[in-house]
Amino acid sequence: MLTNSPVKFDIDLEKLEQSFKGIQKKLHPDLFSHASTQEQDYSASQSAMANNAYQTLKNPQFRAEYMLKNIFKTDVEDYTLPQDFLIEMMDLMEQVSEDLPPDQLEKIQNQVNEQIEESCKALSKSFAKQDLETVKRQVAELNYLTRVKNQVIEQLP
């Protein structure tokens, strides 16, 4: 790494949003509608890059995957999760795919949101320790939890 700063998973989402809005106020393509084609192209590419960075950083799953790949030069592609976790996720996905009433879906959603929150806290500690094997497991688990969460959202009225 270029600095001796510790690697941090946690970010201040309000500061991130403020920073993103500040960048977009300067680079948004609409501000360059009367500029040269070269300036318009530059604005569009820089604005898109800022938007991509913002979307990556604000999402814990994407942020963790980005950090693994770009800072630690590894990923979770080959990580195999424990069988008990996979069975738990399959059970949850089956429950969600059934025709459940909204209150039961919301109960599952709350359960998954709590697991995601705990997973993010654990990821923060693991990144701080640079315990990459644990980070890989936690990111792989977070991927499954996020899938369940998205499936619940799709089922909710």
MOFENJO-V933162 format. One record per residue. N is the residue number from 0. RES is the residue in one small letter. PHI is phi in radians with two decimals (none if undefined). OMEGA is omega as a letter, one per 40 degrees, with the letter a starting at -180 (none if undefined). Layout:
BEGIN
((N;RES;PHI;OMEGA) (N;RES;PHI;OMEGA))
END
This chain:
BEGIN
((0;m;none;a) (1;l;-1.39;a) (2;t;-2.13;i) (3;n;-1.64;i) (4;s;-1.17;i) (5;p;-1.19;i) (6;v;-1.37;a) (7;k;-2.10;i) (8;f;-1.46;a) (9;d;-1.26;i) (10;i;-2.39;i) (11;d;-1.49;a) (12;l;-1.13;i) (13;e;-1.17;i) (14;k;-1.13;i) (15;l;-1.04;a) (16;e;-1.12;i) (17;q;-1.07;i) (18;s;-1.10;i) (19;f;-1.07;i) (20;k;-1.08;i) (21;g;-1.10;i) (22;i;-1.14;a) (23;q;-1.15;i) (24;k;-1.12;a) (25;k;-1.61;a) (26;l;-1.97;a) (27;h;-0.98;a) (28;p;-0.97;i) (29;d;-1.07;i) (30;l;-1.29;a) (31;f;-1.99;a) (32;s;-1.10;a) (33;h;-1.84;a) (34;a;-1.52;i) (35;s;-1.16;i) (36;t;-1.03;i) (37;q;-1.09;i) (38;e;-1.18;i) (39;q;-1.11;i) (40;d;-1.10;i) (41;y;-1.08;i) (42;s;-1.05;a) (43;a;-1.09;a) (44;s;-1.20;i) (45;q;-1.21;i) (46;s;-1.14;i) (47;a;-1.13;i) (48;m;-1.13;i) (49;a;-1.12;i) (50;n;-1.12;i) (51;n;-1.08;i) (52;a;-1.09;i) (53;y;-1.07;i) (54;q;-1.09;i) (55;t;-1.20;a) (56;l;-1.27;a) (57;k;-1.36;a) (58;n;-1.73;a) (59;p;-0.99;i) (60;q;-1.12;a) (61;f;-1.11;a) (62;r;-1.08;a) (63;a;-1.11;i) (64;e;-1.10;i) (65;y;-1.07;a) (66;m;-1.08;i) (67;l;-1.03;a) (68;k;-1.26;a) (69;n;-1.64;i) (70;i;-1.72;a) (71;f;-1.78;i) (72;k;0.97;i) (73;t;-2.56;i) (74;d;-2.62;a) (75;v;-1.80;a) (76;e;-0.90;a) (77;d;-1.69;a) (78;y;-1.38;i) (79;t;-1.83;a) (80;l;-1.38;i) (81;p;-1.06;a) (82;q;-1.00;a) (83;d;-1.13;i) (84;f;-1.17;i) (85;l;-1.08;i) (86;i;-1.15;i) (87;e;-1.04;a) (88;m;-1.19;i) (89;m;-1.09;i) (90;d;-1.07;i) (91;l;-1.09;a) (92;m;-1.12;i) (93;e;-1.11;i) (94;q;-1.03;a) (95;v;-1.16;a) (96;s;-1.30;i) (97;e;-1.27;a) (98;d;-1.45;a) (99;l;-1.54;i) (100;p;-1.19;a) (101;p;-0.95;a) (102;d;-1.15;i) (103;q;-1.26;i) (104;l;-1.10;i) (105;e;-1.15;i) (106;k;-1.10;i) (107;i;-1.12;i) (108;q;-1.05;i) (109;n;-1.09;i) (110;q;-1.07;a) (111;v;-1.18;i) (112;n;-1.06;i) (113;e;-1.12;i) (114;q;-1.13;i) (115;i;-1.13;i) (116;e;-1.07;i) (117;e;-1.12;i) (118;s;-1.10;i) (119;c;-1.16;i) (120;k;-1.11;i) (121;a;-1.15;i) (122;l;-1.06;i) (123;s;-1.01;i) (124;k;-1.17;a) (125;s;-1.18;i) (126;f;-1.12;a) (127;a;-1.07;i) (128;k;-1.44;a) (129;q;0.98;i) (130;d;-1.54;a) (131;l;-1.17;i) (132;e;-1.13;i) (133;t;-1.17;i) (134;v;-1.04;a) (135;k;-1.02;i) (136;r;-1.08;a) (137;q;-1.15;i) (138;v;-1.19;i) (139;a;-1.07;i) (140;e;-1.12;i) (141;l;-1.06;i) (142;n;-1.04;i) (143;y;-1.15;i) (144;l;-1.06;i) (145;t;-1.15;i) (146;r;-1.07;i) (147;v;-1.10;i) (148;k;-1.00;i) (149;n;-1.13;i) (150;q;-1.15;i) (151;v;-1.10;a) (152;i;-1.03;i) (153;e;-1.12;a) (154;q;-1.44;a) (155;l;-1.21;i) (156;p;-1.24;none))
END
